Amino acid sequence: MRLHLSGRDRLALRRPPHLMKNKTHLSPSTLIELMESQRYGVEYQPIVCIKTQEIYAFECLSRFFNRDHSTIRPDLVYSSLHDSPLSLFQVEYQQKKLQLSYAPNTVDIFVNLDQDSYFSTGALKSDNPFLKLFKDYKKSKIIVELIENSEINDAIMSLAMIDNLSKNNIHTAIDDLCNPQSMVSTAVIQLVDYIKLDKYVVNNRSNSNFMLLVKSMISYAHSANKKVILEGVETLEDMQFAKQLNVDFVQGFLYRHLFKNFN
Protein backbone atom coordinates (compact mmCIF):
# COMPACT_ATOMS: atom_id res chain seq x y z
CA MET A 1 0.00 0.00 0.00
CA ARG A 2 2.96 2.34 0.42
CA LEU A 3 4.28 2.18 -3.14
CA HIS A 4 3.48 5.30 -5.08
CA LEU A 5 4.48 6.96 -8.30
CA SER A 6 7.36 9.15 -7.28
CA GLY A 7 9.07 11.57 -9.57
CA ARG A 8 11.81 9.02 -10.10
CA ASP A 9 9.28 6.44 -11.30
CA ARG A 10 7.78 8.90 -13.74
CA LEU A 11 11.17 9.93 -14.99
CA ALA A 12 11.77 6.33 -15.93
CA LEU A 13 8.88 6.60 -18.36
CA ARG A 14 10.98 8.89 -20.53
CA ARG A 15 14.27 6.99 -20.46
CA PRO A 16 15.53 4.87 -23.33
CA PRO A 17 14.46 1.22 -23.10
CA HIS A 18 17.96 -0.01 -22.19
CA LEU A 19 17.81 2.14 -19.03
CA MET A 20 14.36 1.01 -17.93
CA LYS A 21 15.33 -1.93 -15.77
CA ASN A 22 12.49 -3.98 -14.32
CA LYS A 23 9.92 -1.67 -15.88
CA THR A 24 7.04 -3.41 -17.61
CA HIS A 25 3.66 -2.46 -19.00
CA LEU A 26 0.28 -3.79 -18.00
CA SER A 27 -1.45 -5.81 -20.69
CA PRO A 28 -4.03 -3.85 -22.71
CA SER A 29 -6.86 -6.00 -21.36
CA THR A 30 -5.78 -5.40 -17.75
CA LEU A 31 -5.47 -1.67 -18.33
CA ILE A 32 -8.84 -1.39 -20.06
CA GLU A 33 -10.55 -3.42 -17.32
CA LEU A 34 -8.95 -1.22 -14.65
CA MET A 35 -10.14 1.94 -16.36
CA GLU A 36 -13.66 0.63 -16.88
CA SER A 37 -14.02 -0.55 -13.28
CA GLN A 38 -12.20 2.50 -11.86
CA ARG A 39 -10.72 0.58 -8.95
CA TYR A 40 -8.81 3.62 -7.86
CA GLY A 41 -7.77 4.67 -4.39
CA VAL A 42 -5.88 7.43 -2.64
CA GLU A 43 -3.47 7.67 0.29
CA TYR A 44 -2.69 10.86 2.20
CA GLN A 45 0.83 11.16 3.55
CA PRO A 46 1.48 13.92 6.13
CA ILE A 47 4.04 16.67 5.61
CA VAL A 48 5.17 17.78 9.05
CA CYS A 49 6.63 21.08 10.27
CA ILE A 50 10.13 20.46 11.63
CA LYS A 51 9.76 23.04 14.42
CA THR A 52 6.27 22.36 15.74
CA GLN A 53 5.97 18.69 14.72
CA GLU A 54 2.45 19.49 13.55
CA ILE A 55 0.91 18.55 10.22
CA TYR A 56 1.42 21.29 7.67
CA ALA A 57 -0.09 19.54 4.64
CA PHE A 58 -0.83 16.18 3.06
CA GLU A 59 0.50 14.72 -0.16
CA CYS A 60 -2.13 12.87 -2.18
CA LEU A 61 -0.88 9.55 -3.57
CA SER A 62 -2.56 7.42 -6.24
CA ARG A 63 -3.53 3.79 -5.63
CA PHE A 64 -4.80 1.12 -8.03
CA PHE A 65 -6.29 -2.32 -7.31
CA ASN A 66 -6.86 -5.67 -9.01
CA ARG A 67 -10.16 -7.54 -8.88
CA ASP A 68 -8.93 -9.48 -5.84
CA HIS A 69 -8.16 -6.14 -4.09
CA SER A 70 -4.41 -6.63 -4.36
CA THR A 71 -2.51 -3.48 -5.26
CA ILE A 72 -1.14 -2.58 -8.68
CA ARG A 73 2.05 -0.58 -8.72
CA PRO A 74 1.17 2.97 -9.84
CA ASP A 75 4.34 3.22 -11.94
CA LEU A 76 3.12 0.26 -14.03
CA VAL A 77 -0.24 1.93 -14.59
CA TYR A 78 1.23 5.25 -15.62
CA SER A 79 3.95 3.78 -17.81
CA SER A 80 1.25 1.90 -19.70
CA LEU A 81 -0.94 4.99 -19.98
CA HIS A 82 1.82 7.08 -21.53
CA ASP A 83 1.26 5.19 -24.78
CA SER A 84 -2.18 6.84 -24.98
CA PRO A 85 -2.22 10.54 -23.95
CA LEU A 86 -6.00 10.77 -23.70
CA SER A 87 -6.18 7.64 -21.54
CA LEU A 88 -3.45 9.13 -19.37
CA PHE A 89 -5.51 12.27 -18.99
CA GLN A 90 -8.67 10.32 -18.20
CA VAL A 91 -7.09 8.30 -15.39
CA GLU A 92 -5.10 11.21 -13.98
CA TYR A 93 -8.16 13.45 -13.97
CA GLN A 94 -10.29 10.83 -12.21
CA GLN A 95 -7.51 10.34 -9.66
CA LYS A 96 -7.32 14.07 -8.96
CA LYS A 97 -11.09 14.28 -8.49
CA LEU A 98 -10.91 11.38 -6.04
CA GLN A 99 -7.96 12.89 -4.17
CA LEU A 100 -9.66 16.26 -3.77
CA SER A 101 -13.01 14.73 -2.78
CA TYR A 102 -11.58 12.88 0.24
CA ALA A 103 -8.78 15.28 1.17
CA PRO A 104 -8.53 16.25 4.86
CA ASN A 105 -9.98 19.61 5.79
CA THR A 106 -8.15 22.68 7.13
CA VAL A 107 -4.63 21.95 5.82
CA ASP A 108 -3.09 22.35 2.39
CA ILE A 109 -2.60 19.43 0.00
CA PHE A 110 0.15 18.54 -2.45
CA VAL A 111 -0.88 16.77 -5.66
CA ASN A 112 1.44 15.14 -8.19
CA LEU A 113 0.73 16.05 -11.78
CA ASP A 114 2.56 14.77 -14.81
CA GLN A 115 3.32 17.42 -17.42
CA ASP A 116 2.12 15.08 -20.18
CA SER A 117 -1.24 14.76 -18.43
CA TYR A 118 -1.59 18.49 -18.06
CA PHE A 119 -1.03 19.21 -21.74
CA SER A 120 -2.66 16.09 -23.19
CA THR A 121 -5.99 17.80 -23.96
CA GLY A 122 -4.38 20.69 -25.81
CA ALA A 123 -6.03 23.19 -23.43
CA LEU A 124 -3.15 25.31 -22.18
CA LYS A 125 -4.73 28.31 -20.48
CA SER A 126 -7.80 28.95 -18.32
CA ASP A 127 -9.70 26.18 -20.11
CA ASN A 128 -7.32 23.45 -18.88
CA PRO A 129 -9.43 20.81 -17.05
CA PHE A 130 -6.89 20.37 -14.24
CA LEU A 131 -6.68 24.10 -13.69
CA LYS A 132 -10.47 24.35 -13.49
CA LEU A 133 -10.56 21.46 -11.01
CA PHE A 134 -7.92 23.07 -8.78
CA LYS A 135 -9.57 26.50 -8.86
CA ASP A 136 -12.92 24.99 -7.83
CA TYR A 137 -11.34 23.40 -4.74
CA LYS A 138 -12.20 25.60 -1.76
CA LYS A 139 -11.28 23.60 1.35
CA SER A 140 -7.63 24.67 1.36
CA LYS A 141 -4.72 25.54 -0.91
CA ILE A 142 -3.41 23.12 -3.54
CA ILE A 143 0.29 22.85 -4.27
CA VAL A 144 1.06 21.09 -7.55
CA GLU A 145 4.18 18.91 -7.56
CA LEU A 146 6.17 18.68 -10.76
CA ILE A 147 8.74 15.98 -11.32
CA GLU A 148 12.38 16.82 -11.89
CA ASN A 149 13.37 16.66 -15.52
CA SER A 150 15.18 14.02 -17.54
CA GLU A 151 15.35 15.97 -20.79
CA ILE A 152 15.01 19.52 -22.06
CA ASN A 153 11.46 19.06 -23.38
CA ASP A 154 10.30 18.15 -19.87
CA ALA A 155 11.78 21.39 -18.53
CA ILE A 156 10.07 23.43 -21.24
CA MET A 157 6.72 21.81 -20.42
CA SER A 158 7.31 22.39 -16.70
CA LEU A 159 7.97 26.08 -17.24
CA ALA A 160 4.78 26.50 -19.26
CA MET A 161 2.81 24.57 -16.66
CA ILE A 162 4.21 26.63 -13.76
CA ASP A 163 3.44 29.84 -15.62
CA ASN A 164 -0.15 28.78 -16.20
CA LEU A 165 -0.64 27.72 -12.59
CA SER A 166 1.04 30.77 -11.04
CA LYS A 167 -1.10 33.15 -13.09
CA ASN A 168 -4.05 31.49 -11.33
CA ASN A 169 -2.51 31.76 -7.84
CA ILE A 170 -1.70 28.06 -7.56
CA HIS A 171 1.63 27.30 -5.91
CA THR A 172 4.04 24.69 -7.23
CA ALA A 173 6.76 22.38 -5.94
CA ILE A 174 9.60 20.50 -7.59
CA ASP A 175 9.72 16.84 -6.54
CA ASP A 176 12.66 14.47 -5.96
CA LEU A 177 15.43 17.05 -6.22
CA CYS A 178 18.93 15.59 -5.73
CA ASN A 179 17.96 12.21 -7.05
CA PRO A 180 20.99 11.10 -9.11
CA GLN A 181 18.76 9.97 -12.00
CA SER A 182 17.23 13.40 -12.59
CA MET A 183 18.52 16.55 -14.21
CA VAL A 184 18.38 19.97 -12.60
CA SER A 185 16.56 22.76 -14.42
CA THR A 186 17.63 25.99 -12.74
CA ALA A 187 14.81 27.85 -14.48
CA VAL A 188 12.20 25.52 -12.97
CA ILE A 189 13.77 25.66 -9.50
CA GLN A 190 13.69 29.45 -9.56
CA LEU A 191 9.94 29.53 -10.25
CA VAL A 192 8.56 26.98 -7.78
CA ASP A 193 7.51 27.78 -4.21
CA TYR A 194 8.62 24.50 -2.60
CA ILE A 195 11.64 22.27 -3.11
CA LYS A 196 11.26 18.60 -2.14
CA LEU A 197 14.53 16.79 -1.53
CA ASP A 198 14.55 13.14 -2.57
CA LYS A 199 15.08 10.43 0.05
CA TYR A 200 18.43 9.87 -1.61
CA VAL A 201 19.62 12.75 0.59
CA VAL A 202 18.77 10.82 3.76
CA ASN A 203 20.39 7.66 2.46
CA ASN A 204 23.60 9.45 1.45
CA ARG A 205 24.11 11.75 4.41
CA SER A 206 27.63 10.40 4.92
CA ASN A 207 28.74 11.60 1.48
CA SER A 208 30.45 14.87 2.40
CA ASN A 209 30.83 16.19 -1.16
CA PHE A 210 27.20 15.46 -1.95
CA MET A 211 26.05 17.14 1.25
CA LEU A 212 27.84 20.34 0.26
CA LEU A 213 25.55 20.48 -2.76
CA VAL A 214 22.46 19.72 -0.67
CA LYS A 215 23.26 22.41 1.89
CA SER A 216 23.90 24.93 -0.87
CA MET A 217 20.50 24.14 -2.39
CA ILE A 218 18.78 24.60 0.98
CA SER A 219 20.61 27.89 1.54
CA TYR A 220 19.54 29.12 -1.89
CA ALA A 221 15.93 28.10 -1.28
CA HIS A 222 15.71 30.02 2.00
CA SER A 223 17.41 33.06 0.49
CA ALA A 224 14.79 33.00 -2.28
CA ASN A 225 11.91 32.60 0.23
CA LYS A 226 11.19 29.02 -0.78
CA LYS A 227 10.32 26.21 1.61
CA VAL A 228 12.24 22.92 1.70
CA ILE A 229 10.74 19.49 2.37
CA LEU A 230 12.92 16.45 3.08
CA GLU A 231 11.41 13.15 1.97
CA GLY A 232 12.23 9.68 3.30
CA VAL A 233 12.26 10.47 7.03
CA GLU A 234 11.62 7.09 8.65
CA THR A 235 13.46 7.15 11.98
CA LEU A 236 14.22 9.55 14.81
CA GLU A 237 17.79 9.61 13.57
CA ASP A 238 16.50 10.81 10.20
CA MET A 239 14.57 13.54 12.01
CA GLN A 240 17.70 14.73 13.78
CA PHE A 241 19.48 14.82 10.45
CA ALA A 242 16.64 16.94 9.02
CA LYS A 243 16.97 19.40 11.90
CA GLN A 244 20.70 19.68 11.25
CA LEU A 245 20.00 20.47 7.60
CA ASN A 246 17.59 23.21 8.65
CA VAL A 247 14.81 22.12 6.30
CA ASP A 248 11.31 23.45 6.91
CA PHE A 249 9.25 20.26 6.63
CA VAL A 250 9.71 16.50 6.60
CA GLN A 251 7.78 13.62 5.06
CA GLY A 252 8.06 9.88 5.53
CA PHE A 253 6.85 6.74 7.28
CA LEU A 254 7.85 8.08 10.69
CA TYR A 255 4.64 10.12 10.57
CA ARG A 256 2.21 7.76 8.85
CA HIS A 257 0.25 7.30 12.09
CA LEU A 258 -0.70 11.00 12.16
CA PHE A 259 -3.31 10.72 9.41
CA LYS A 260 -5.48 8.33 11.45
CA ASN A 261 -5.64 10.85 14.28
CA PHE A 262 -5.98 13.98 12.18
CA ASN A 263 -9.71 14.15 11.59
Order of alpha helices (4+ residues) and beta strands (2+ residues): alpha-alpha-beta-beta-beta-alpha-alpha-beta-alpha-alpha-beta-alpha-beta-alpha-beta-alpha-alpha-beta-alpha-beta-alpha
